[in-house]
Amino acid sequence: MLTIGSLGKKTGTKVQTIRYYEQIGLMPEPGRTEGGQRRYGEAELDRLSFIRHARQLGFSLDAIRELLDLSNHPERSCDEADAIARRQLKQVYQRIARLEALRTELERMVHECSGGKTSDCRVLEVLRDHAECLTEHDEIGV
C-alpha cells in the first residue's frame, strides 16, 4: 500500500492534484488507516498513471472521465475512445496552426524592426495596433 506522497512520487503528480482528482471523482476515495491516512494500491496507481499520461497528451478532464468509463467496460467497442482521441488530435492540429501563425507574425515583427528609437519601433507599433498584423493568431492558451 502507498501513501499519497508515495503515489505522487511514483506518478509525478502533486499531492494536491491527487486530492483534487478525488474531489471531482476521477480517482476513487482511497482506503484509510485507523489514523485516517490515505492508502493506495496498484489499481489506484494504474488509474493515476492513466490520468497523468492522458493529461500530458492534452486530454481534458471530461475526456479523461469518458476514457476511464470506457476502460471500465472492456466489452464495449473502442469506437468511442477512437473518436475522443481524434477530437484531441484535431485540437492539437488547430493549436499547431495557431502557433505557426504566431511564429510567422513574431518573425515578421522582429525582421521589420530597424533597431532605431522606440518611437519608430515596428514591434511596438504592431503590438499597439492589431490591424498591422498579417496573420490571424488568437490566444492559444500556452
Stockholm file with secondary structure:
# STOCKHOLM 1.0

chainA/1-142         MLTIGSLGKKTGTKVQTIRYYEQIGLMPEPGRTEGGQRRYGEAELDRLSFIRHARQLGFSLDAIRELLDLSNHPERSCDEADAIARRQLKQVYQRIARLEALRTELERMVHECSGGKTSDCRVLEVLRDHAECLTEHDEIGV
#=GR chainA/1-142 SS CBCHHHHHHHHTCCHHHHHHHHHTTSSCCCEECTTCCEEBCHHHHHHHHHHHHHHHTTCCHHHHHHHHHHHTCTTSCTHHHHHHHHHHHHHHHHHHHHHHHHHHHHHHHHHHCCSCCGGGCHHHHHHHCGGGCSSCCCCCCC
#=GC SS_cons         CBCHHHHHHHHTCCHHHHHHHHHTTSSCCCEECTTCCEEBCHHHHHHHHHHHHHHHTTCCHHHHHHHHHHHTCTTSCTHHHHHHHHHHHHHHHHHHHHHHHHHHHHHHHHHHCCSCCGGGCHHHHHHHCGGGCSSCCCCCCC
//
